[in-house]
Amino acid sequence: MIHAIRMHENGGPEVLQWDEVEVGDPAAGEIRVRQTAVGLNYIDTYLRTGARPLPMPSVLGLEAAGVVVAAGDGVTNFVVGDRIAYADMPVGAYAEERVMPAHIAVKLPDDVADQTAAAAMLKGMTAQFLIRQCFRVEPGMTVLLHAAAGGVGLIASQWLNHLGVTVIGTVGSPEKAELAKAHGVHHVINYQTENFVDRIKEITDGAGVPVVYDGVGKDTLLDSMKCLSPRGTLVSFGNASGAPAPVNLGDLSTYGSIFVTRPMLFHYTATRDDLEACANELFDVISSAAVKIEINQTYPLKDAAQAHRDLEARKTTGSTVLLP
Ligand SMILES: NC(=O)c1ccc[n+]([C@@H]2O[C@H](COP(=O)([O-])OP(=O)(O)OC[C@H]3O[C@@H](n4cnc5c(N)ncnc54)[C@H](OP(=O)(O)O)[C@@H]3O)[C@@H](O)[C@H]2O)c1
């Protein structure tokens, strides 16, 4: 038996229980992994509350790093002892050990530590698909990134900066403003105290930005549309403040024939080639130190409930890692 954070019903952080669970042998196409570091992600809170339904009981978590301890029939790309990491469905990452499909794992380069991988796989591959695939930025562009001091935020800020992009980032406190500035954000807006639409107009001399990356959702989405230049793109990639109201199609023409997309990482890493290309680009920017992965909070895995409370209370910055 091993320990895992399991929930038997949806609800607040209190539904996360430190349970003893059985981990079987890997079936064909599966690996069994002893996990050394587990990533905390905002999507975990949607899965916990039921905003995204799961069967019960469920072990939460989509991201971790660890070592392969057994491989099922037909697994050709991993052997026992390999260091791996992953960020994908099915859930089950909040565990000391788990059995999982081999096709969602990638081998870890020697220079990427387990905790770094657990802090970066989901948030960093998200940054990659957002800025390199979903709306591919070009050097010289000016873009708006919400929650720039968060997990995805700190990685995307540095990466955008590295690509020669001028980054305007929103944050919720003066401390987060300092952190964002230190990680590549050129213009920081505290959207708790400033009107970010007005500030964008000011910073861009009224032109607006070609893209807004919005993971905040309810509180920002409509105003994000107002920050775009004509034919700009709003990338709505998360709901940290709650699900936004449905978009009125007429607004897309009102705000300048704009585009809106609502992408998910898992659709950008669904094939083995796509996953490896995305992960390799991430490992490259980590190895070259263009992007530094900031693990600003760690918790024992058994205290995952407290980690969820802090994440939802906007107390965390950068990445958070849970330690089995
Ligand atoms: N579509 C995808 O495939 C995908 C993949 C990964 C992540 N995401 C999304 O990306 C976003 C960031 O994820 P993350 O794990 O890196 O989280 P995070 O950014 O570390 O945490 C969320 C941040 O959102 C901001 N926020 C604004 N209003 C909030 C509110 N009412 N309640 C809580 N937070 C609020 C807070 O920063 P401030 O205090 O600075 O405002 C908070 O720190 C999330 O929406 C997540 O769902 C999407």
The ligand as an ORCA input file, in Angstrom:
! r2SCAN-3c Opt
* xyz 0 1
  N      -5.830     25.843    -20.839
  C      -4.839     25.114    -20.376
  O      -4.442     24.112    -20.977
  C      -4.192     25.490    -19.086
  C      -3.048     24.835    -18.625
  C      -2.445     25.266    -17.440
  C      -3.010     26.315    -16.721
  N      -4.149     26.883    -17.176
  C      -4.769     28.007    -16.465
  O      -3.779     28.998    -16.288
  C      -4.114     29.772    -15.148
  C      -2.878     29.836    -14.251
  O      -2.648     28.551    -13.703
  P      -1.552     28.337    -12.572
  O      -1.666     26.928    -12.129
  O      -0.269     28.858    -13.057
  O      -2.114     29.265    -11.393
  P      -1.498     30.626    -10.819
  O      -1.401     31.614    -11.947
  O      -0.281     30.331    -10.062
  O      -2.613     31.079     -9.805
  C      -3.740     31.775    -10.246
  C      -3.512     33.293    -10.178
  O      -4.638     33.930    -10.754
  C      -4.777     35.199    -10.197
  N      -6.170     35.456     -9.839
  C      -6.916     36.500    -10.279
  N      -8.125     36.484     -9.742
  C      -8.169     35.418     -8.915
  C      -9.172     34.911     -8.058
  N     -10.384     35.496     -7.936
  N      -8.894     33.798     -7.338
  C      -7.706     33.198     -7.454
  N      -6.707     33.642     -8.246
  C      -6.941     34.757     -8.981
  C      -3.887     35.267     -8.947
  O      -2.776     36.115     -9.240
  P      -2.897     37.673     -8.866
  O      -3.096     37.769     -7.387
  O      -1.629     38.266     -9.333
  O      -4.093     38.196     -9.610
  C      -3.441     33.832     -8.744
  O      -2.179     33.748     -8.176
  C      -5.303     29.085    -14.502
  O      -6.487     29.716    -14.931
  C      -5.255     27.686    -15.083
  O      -6.491     27.045    -15.085
  C      -4.733     26.491    -18.332
*
